Amino acid sequence: MGMHSHSCQRLEACSSSIKFKVCNILNLTMSRLS
């Protein structure tokens, strides 16, 4: 779908350290899958 690349960037909630780490993990996982 291509959403995985920009989803975390569009989420301002990722400013928090914990959610930011989760976003990084999700981005890395999606990058490996694609």
C-alpha positions in Angstrom: 0.0 0.0 0.0 2.9 2.3 0.7 1.5 3.6 3.9 4.2 2.1 6.1 6.7 4.7 4.9 4.8 7.8 6.0 2.5 6.4 8.7 4.9 7.1 11.6 6.0 10.4 10.1 2.4 11.6 10.1 1.7 10.5 13.6 2.7 13.4 15.9 2.2 11.0 18.8 5.5 9.4 17.9 7.2 12.4 19.5 7.1 10.4 22.7 10.2 8.2 23.1 8.3 4.9 23.6 6.0 5.4 20.6 9.0 6.6 18.6 10.8 3.4 19.2 7.7 1.4 18.3 7.5 3.4 15.0 11.1 2.7 14.2 10.6 -1.0 14.8 7.5 -1.0 12.7 9.3 0.9 9.9 12.2 -1.5 10.0 9.9 -4.6 9.9 7.8 -3.2 7.0 11.0 -2.3 5.1 12.2 -5.9 5.4 8.8 -7.3 4.3 8.6 -5.1 1.2 
